[in-house]
Amino acid sequence: MKNHIFILLSFFVFAFTACKKEKKETPKSDATVFNDSFSLKQDGVLYTTNTPDVAANNTWIGVTAGTIGETGNFYQIGVQKNLLPGTYDYQGGMDDVIQYLMISDQLVYVINHGSVTVVSNDTVLKRMEFNFEFEMYEDNTHLDTIQITEGHASISYQ
């Protein structure tokens, strides 16, 4: 009998805490809902995803999307974590506040010139929203160029 009461009591404690946890995770309003997204146009062709991969360290936030393959496009952009809202031009060095790499049809493309505009950067909630555009050239021969326009990312990071 003691075992049945203990099991029953344990069940109710577990059910109560599970319900409480579930209720706690539900947003109070639409204002607290935040969804990651990443989109751009590559030579006028739209690419978009609501599941970009986001990684961060003490200095940088990296966003990757797409697929590496014979016919796939892989996009990777890095922005410094501490950027304030504003526009930042790519200067062509490793100490830039932005880095961008693209792999298309197994060719690597790097930035020729471009910019990123930080719309918002909430370092408390760890959310950043930014727009970007770049002209890129094929890294090996520099003969092929592509245009990345209407780039936009809304991401949360750790």
C-alpha positions as CSV (number, residue, x, y, z in Angstrom):
1,M,0.0,0.0,0.0
2,K,2.8,2.4,0.9
3,N,4.4,1.7,-2.6
4,H,1.1,2.6,-4.3
5,I,0.7,5.8,-2.4
6,F,4.3,6.8,-3.1
7,I,3.9,6.0,-6.8
8,L,0.6,7.9,-7.0
9,L,2.2,10.9,-5.1
10,S,5.2,10.8,-7.4
11,F,2.9,10.8,-10.4
12,F,1.0,13.8,-9.3
13,V,4.2,15.7,-8.4
14,F,5.6,14.9,-11.8
15,A,2.4,15.8,-13.6
16,F,2.1,19.1,-11.7
17,T,5.7,20.1,-12.5
18,A,5.4,19.0,-16.1
19,C,2.2,21.1,-16.5
20,K,3.8,24.1,-14.8
21,K,6.9,23.9,-17.0
22,E,4.7,23.7,-20.2
23,K,2.7,26.7,-19.1
24,K,5.9,28.7,-18.3
25,E,7.3,28.1,-21.8
26,T,4.2,29.5,-23.6
27,P,4.8,33.1,-24.8
28,K,2.6,35.7,-23.2
29,S,2.1,37.7,-26.4
30,D,3.0,37.8,-30.0
31,A,5.7,40.4,-29.2
32,T,7.8,37.7,-27.5
33,V,7.8,35.3,-30.4
34,F,11.0,35.4,-32.4
35,N,11.7,33.1,-35.4
36,D,15.1,32.7,-37.1
37,S,15.2,33.4,-40.8
38,F,17.7,33.9,-43.6
39,S,17.0,35.0,-47.2
40,L,18.8,36.5,-50.2
41,K,18.7,36.8,-53.9
42,Q,21.6,35.3,-55.8
43,D,21.7,36.9,-59.3
44,G,18.0,37.5,-58.9
45,V,17.0,34.0,-57.7
46,L,15.5,33.9,-54.2
47,Y,16.8,31.6,-51.5
48,T,15.1,31.5,-48.1
49,T,15.1,29.3,-45.0
50,N,13.6,29.5,-41.5
51,T,16.2,27.1,-40.2
52,P,19.6,28.7,-40.6
53,D,22.5,27.3,-38.5
54,V,23.7,29.9,-36.1
55,A,26.9,29.6,-34.0
56,A,28.6,32.2,-31.9
57,N,31.8,32.7,-29.9
58,N,33.0,35.7,-27.8
59,T,33.5,37.9,-30.9
60,W,31.5,36.5,-33.9
61,I,28.1,35.3,-34.9
62,G,28.2,32.8,-37.9
63,V,25.1,32.0,-39.9
64,T,25.1,29.2,-42.5
65,A,22.4,27.9,-44.8
66,G,22.1,25.8,-47.9
67,T,23.8,22.6,-49.1
68,I,27.3,21.9,-50.3
69,G,27.1,19.7,-53.4
70,E,27.4,19.6,-57.2
71,T,24.3,21.6,-57.7
72,G,23.8,23.2,-54.3
73,N,24.6,26.6,-52.9
74,F,26.0,27.1,-49.4
75,Y,26.0,30.5,-47.8
76,Q,28.0,31.6,-44.8
77,I,28.1,35.0,-43.2
78,G,29.9,36.2,-40.1
79,V,29.2,39.4,-38.3
80,Q,30.9,40.8,-35.2
81,K,28.7,40.3,-32.1
82,N,29.0,43.8,-30.7
83,L,27.9,45.8,-33.8
84,L,25.5,48.7,-33.2
85,P,22.7,49.4,-35.7
86,G,24.2,51.0,-38.8
87,T,25.8,50.2,-42.2
88,Y,29.3,48.6,-42.4
89,D,31.1,48.4,-45.7
90,Y,33.4,45.5,-46.5
91,Q,37.0,46.8,-46.6
92,G,38.8,43.7,-47.9
93,G,40.7,42.5,-44.8
94,M,40.5,39.8,-42.2
95,D,39.8,42.4,-39.5
96,D,36.5,43.5,-41.2
97,V,33.4,43.4,-39.1
98,I,31.8,41.1,-41.7
99,Q,33.0,38.1,-43.6
100,Y,31.0,36.2,-46.3
101,L,31.7,33.0,-48.2
102,M,29.6,31.2,-50.7
103,I,30.1,27.8,-52.4
104,S,28.1,27.3,-55.6
105,D,28.5,24.2,-57.8
106,Q,31.6,23.4,-55.8
107,L,33.3,26.7,-56.6
108,V,34.2,29.1,-53.8
109,Y,33.1,32.7,-54.0
110,V,34.4,35.5,-51.8
111,I,33.5,39.2,-51.3
112,N,34.7,41.7,-53.9
113,H,32.7,44.5,-52.2
114,G,29.5,44.9,-50.3
115,S,28.0,45.9,-47.0
116,V,25.9,44.8,-44.0
117,T,23.3,47.0,-42.3
118,V,22.5,46.0,-38.7
119,V,18.9,46.8,-38.1
120,S,18.9,45.7,-34.4
121,N,21.3,43.9,-32.0
122,D,19.8,43.0,-28.7
123,T,22.8,41.7,-26.7
124,V,20.6,40.9,-23.7
125,L,18.1,38.7,-25.5
126,K,20.9,37.7,-27.9
127,R,19.0,38.5,-31.1
128,M,20.3,40.3,-34.2
129,E,18.6,41.4,-37.4
130,F,20.6,42.6,-40.4
131,N,20.5,43.1,-44.2
132,F,23.4,42.6,-46.6
133,E,24.4,42.7,-50.2
134,F,27.7,41.7,-51.9
135,E,29.3,41.4,-55.3
136,M,31.4,38.2,-55.1
137,Y,34.0,36.7,-57.4
138,E,35.2,33.1,-57.9
139,D,38.2,32.7,-55.6
140,N,40.4,30.7,-57.9
141,T,40.2,32.5,-61.3
142,H,38.4,35.7,-60.3
143,L,36.6,35.5,-63.7
144,D,33.1,34.7,-62.6
145,T,31.1,37.2,-60.5
146,I,27.7,36.9,-58.8
147,Q,25.5,39.4,-57.1
148,I,24.0,38.8,-53.6
149,T,21.1,41.2,-53.1
150,E,18.2,41.7,-50.7
151,G,20.0,39.6,-48.1
152,H,18.3,39.5,-44.7
153,A,18.8,37.6,-41.5
154,S,16.9,37.5,-38.2
155,I,18.7,35.2,-35.8
156,S,19.0,34.4,-32.1
157,Y,22.4,33.3,-30.8
158,Q,24.0,32.0,-27.6
